[in-house]
Amino acid sequence: MNVSATRSPLLVLSRRTPYPAGLLRPQGPRSTRRIHLHTTTTASPHEYKTIDELPGPTAADTAYLLFVKGYADKSHAMQTEFRGRFGPLWRSRFGPLDLVNVASPELVLRLLDQEGARPVRVELSHWREYREARGRGLGLHVSTGDSWLRLRRALDPLLLRPAAALGHAPALRQVVEDLLARLERLRLQRPDGGVANMQEELYKFGFESKGP
């Protein structure tokens, strides 16, 4: 199933961190790790690809889009372009990063279903170093594995109880209404009815929504 690139959720996996069981399973050398996600457009349900068989941009192509075409602060636009060129599953390499990009609701759901109790994320080394240098805990956003699971279990009573969530509803509703009103104002200012930098607006929304 093909999904519009502008609506596809994106999930990025890094080789620098362990992979969820059943997604990228070591089969010897790195080049033989197998991806247990298939796309409905390029593979049958029983065909798997190695990471080296995935299509993707060259480092020079990525650098051109970032620094010449101006996608450095519009990563969503670059991902949309790659999604259109390579399909819902592609590999990208830039500097020390070696990533598998997933841009299909069906594949993202399959990946999340395989995570188990300990989700695996791209390692945010700069966040980790910043917090460790100041003697601060890593928190849910930076922690992985067993440390993440311990924090999550401790916070579950506050995160999952309907009564606890209900207390934040009025403030969150106000933040959402403010976002929708701002997007409408921005759309009215452009002849094409679009939003110039949706990523920036969503970042602002994310920061504001954490306050309540």
BELSUL-V854902 format. One record per residue. N is the residue number from 0. OMEGA is omega in whole degrees, -180 to 180 (999 if undefined). Layout:
n->(N:N)
omega->(OMEGA:OMEGA)
This chain:
n->(0:1:2:3:4:5:6:7:8:9:10:11:12:13:14:15:16:17:18:19:20:21:22:23:24:25:26:27:28:29:30:31:32:33:34:35:36:37:38:39:40:41:42:43:44:45:46:47:48:49:50:51:52:53:54:55:56:57:58:59:60:61:62:63:64:65:66:67:68:69:70:71:72:73:74:75:76:77:78:79:80:81:82:83:84:85:86:87:88:89:90:91:92:93:94:95:96:97:98:99:100:101:102:103:104:105:106:107:108:109:110:111:112:113:114:115:116:117:118:119:120:121:122:123:124:125:126:127:128:129:130:131:132:133:134:135:136:137:138:139:140:141:142:143:144:145:146:147:148:149:150:151:152:153:154:155:156:157:158:159:160:161:162:163:164:165:166:167:168:169:170:171:172:173:174:175:176:177:178:179:180:181:182:183:184:185:186:187:188:189:190:191:192:193:194:195:196:197:198:199:200:201:202:203:204:205:206:207:208:209:210:211)
omega->(178:-179:179:-177:-177:-179:-175:172:-177:176:-178:179:-179:176:-176:179:177:-180:175:179:178:179:176:-174:-179:177:-175:180:-177:-175:-179:175:-174:179:-177:172:179:176:-178:-177:-172:-176:174:-178:-176:179:178:179:170:-179:-179:178:-179:174:177:-178:172:177:179:178:179:179:179:-179:-177:-167:179:-179:174:-179:-177:178:178:-175:179:179:178:179:177:179:179:179:179:-177:-171:-178:-172:-178:-180:-179:175:-180:178:-176:-178:-176:176:-167:167:-176:-179:-175:178:180:-178:-179:177:178:179:179:-179:178:-177:-175:-176:-175:-177:-177:-180:-179:171:-179:178:-172:-179:177:-179:-179:-180:-177:179:180:-179:177:-179:176:-176:180:-176:-173:-176:-178:174:174:-175:-180:176:-177:178:179:-178:179:178:-177:-177:-180:179:-176:-170:179:180:-178:179:179:-178:-179:180:-173:-178:-179:179:178:179:178:179:179:177:179:-178:179:180:179:179:178:180:179:180:-179:-177:-180:-180:179:-179:177:-172:-177:-178:-180:180:180:179:174:179:179:180:180:-178:-178:178:-177:179:999)
